[in-house]
Amino acid sequence: MTERTETAAPAGAAPPADRPSPVSPAPAGAPVHKGAGTPGNGTGRWSGDAGESFRRNLGLVGVLVVLIVIGIVTRPDLYSDMNWVGDNIMSILTLASVVGVVTVGMTFVIIGGGIDLSVGAIVALAGVWSTTVATQSYGAGGMIFTAVVVAVCVGLVNGFLISYGRLVPFIATLAMLVAARGLAAEISDKQTQVSNNATINGIASNDVLGIPVLVFILAGVVAAGWVLLNRTTFGRRTVAVGGNPEAARLAGINVRRHSMLLYALSGLCCGIAAIMLTAQANSAQAAMANLYELDAIAAAIIGGTLLSGGRGTIVGSLLGVIIFATITNLFAINGLSTEAQNMVKGGIIVAAVLVQQFRFKSLTQLLARNKLRSTN
């Protein structure tokens, strides 16, 4: 019998330099995103970081229930009609569909430690470019291809400027917001471009089994985003890059390239949203999708995505979008002004960020105390 010559590595030792891990281990005290495919500790869905996401999403469902109760109390005449209730649910989901698709891409960017203020302008540019007379001559396929390619290319430009140009994401995407809006106005000559393609226009007017096609598109994008974030190496690397870029780089992840791909993914979602919004309005113009960036960021924050990166869920972001769509619907059926609605949205965003910071600091302190006790 031969004697084993290998020795076990001491606890806490780093892996050998010739065998880098594809994903960086989180440093001590850093939040670990269990929702992105990291196994839990076996203590149940109510414990640990995995339980944190579940509890947060359950709380968002509770907020939706409260909003529904408010609607029932304020407009019992409408909610007593079950046919109206069903139609109203479809209206809320349709209202949330376009922003929801944009929010999926925004969630990836924020989890990766970035921010994208240009998503609304990218939607407008892609919509305008896809509805030019020349593009429409290629049919629905040509319009969809143009919208997606234009949006992805703009996203790649954002990612290149941020990753390789060393620009701050806020500045780079703010500049792109202005530039993309200007280019859209130049292409359209500041006019509304009508979509004459029946297939594209039918995306917003058709339904399958009573459910609008727009809702199916939203469901498909959300499902794809969930799988990408929670079941692929790309998703785990996104969490690693957002949580600790330097540790991710040392673990062998090409942080610059990955960050650039995140902005390209955001652009892809904007291209899909551009077709959806064009179908809803049967037209496109440079002013379309105004302030969509704020709606997408707000929905992601409400859904629990950490602004500093490294944590977030697609389901939470979707619930955030639906909550804002429900608030908009609630204000509309009660005849309240848009100004009041915006003030309420602003208050919700501030409250969500405050709660997020408080809970993150409390969790970090709790983990530090537990580690100290276990060491002693």
Residue, then its C-alpha position, 0 to 999 in steps of 0.5 A: m500500500t502506497e502512502r498518500t503524499e497529498t496534504a489537506a489544505p488548511a481551512g480558509a486557504a486559497p485555491p492553487a494559483d494554477r487552478p483558478s475558480p471560475v467564480s470568486p468566493a465572497p469575502a468575509g462579511a460580503p453578502v452572498h446571493k443564494g438565489a443565483g444558484t448557490p446552495g443554501n445551508g439546509t435550514g429551510r427557505w425562511s433562513g439564510d440569504a435564500g430565505e431573505s429573497f423569499r421573505r422579500n418577495l412574500g412581502l411584495v406580494g403582501v403589498l399587492v394584496v394591500l393595494i387590491v384591498i385599497g381598490i376594493v374599498t375605494r371602488p366597490d362598484l367596480y370590483s363587484d363586477m368579476n368581468w371587470v376584475g379580470d379585464n383589469i388584471m389583464s390591463i395591469l399586466t399589459l401596462a407592466s409588460v414593456v417596462g417589465v422587459v426593460t427592468v429585466g435587463m436593468t436588474f442584470v446591470i445593477i446586480g453587476g455593479g452598474i447602472d443604465l440611464s439610457v434605456g428609455a432613449i435606447v427604446a426610442l432610438a430602436g423604435v424610430w429606426s425600425t419604423t423608417v420607410a426603408t426598414q418597414s419595406y423588409g417586413a416584420g422580420g426586418m423591423i424586429f431585427t433592426a430594433v434588436v441589433v440597434a439596441v444591442c449595439v448601443g448597449l455594447v457602446n455603453g459597455f465599452l465606454i464603461s469597461y474599457g474607457r473607464l467612464v463612470p456608468f452614470i456619466a456614460t449612460l447619461a451621455m448616451l441618453v442625450a445622444a440616443r434621443g438626439l439621433a432618434a430625433e434626427i432620424s425621424d425629423k422630429q415627426t411621429q413615424v407610423s407603423n404600417n405593418a399589420t404583424i407588428n401592430g397585432i402584437a399589442s392587439n392580439d391575445v392567446l386564450g384571453i391573455p394578451v401577446l404582450v403578457f406572454i412576451l413579458a413572461g418569456v423574457v422574465a423566464a429567460g432572465w431567471v434561468l440566466l441569472n440562477r442556473t448559468t455560469f453567466g448569472r453566477r459571474t454577474v453576482a460575483v462581479g457586482g459583489n466584489p470586482e477585484a475578487a472576481r478578477l483574481a478568480g479568473i473572471n474577465v470583469r471588463r468583458h462581462s460588464m460589457l456583455l451586461y450592457a449588451l443584454s440590457g440593450l437586447c431587452c430594450g430592443i424587444a421593448a421597442i417593438m412592443l411599445t411600437a405595437q401598442a402605439n402603432s407608431a414610434q417617435a423620439a420622445m417615446a419611452n420617456l423616463y423608462e429608466l427611472d421606472a426600471i430602476a425603481a422597480a428593481i430597487i423595490g424588488g430588492t436589487l442592491l444598488s451597490g451590486g451583488r444581489g437581486t432577483i428577477v422575480g422581485s423586480l417583476l413584482g416591483v414592476i407590477i406594484f407600480a403598474t397597480i398603483t398607476n391603475l389604482f390612481a386612474i380608476n379613482g381619478l387622481s392626478t399623475e402628479a400625485q402618483n409621481m409623488v407616491k412613487g418617489g416616496i416608495i423609492v426612498a422608503a425602499v432604499l432606506v429599508q434596504q440599507f437598514r436591513f443590509k447593515s443589520l444582516t452584516q452586523l448579525l453575521a459578524r457577531n455570529k462569526l465572532r461567537s463561533t470563533n470564541 
